[in-house]
Amino acid sequence: MTEASGASTSTITVSRVPGGWKDRLRRYQVVIDGEQVAAIKHGERVDLPVTPGKHTVFMKISWARSPQLELDVAPGQVVTLECAPTGSPPAGPGAATYIDLRRTS
């Protein structure tokens, strides 16, 4: 992920849903294009500058992760994502997703 300057900068905003107790004290790692770029706490929001173009985004915690989202971000665009824990943990590594990640704008 390469940061750009000026009008060509785009932003991926990730919000972690407040409420509930699951993972309340743990941070989710934000991974964009294979690189961990931030860690997000319960109820927190992070704004991540990216270059315009195609990006892959997912969240992870320990060995569990969210589905991967494929984004095509236009110059100057702000893409908003929201994450939250799912209802139950997966049976084992790679069995199922543990974090819900969805695009909200």
Buried (B, 14 or more C-beta within 10 A) or exposed (E): BEEBEEEEBBBBBBBBEEEEEBBEEEBBBBBBBEEEBBBBBBEBEBEBBBBBBEBEBBBBBEEBBBEEBEBEBEEEBEBBBBBBBBEEEBEEEEEEBBBBBEEEE
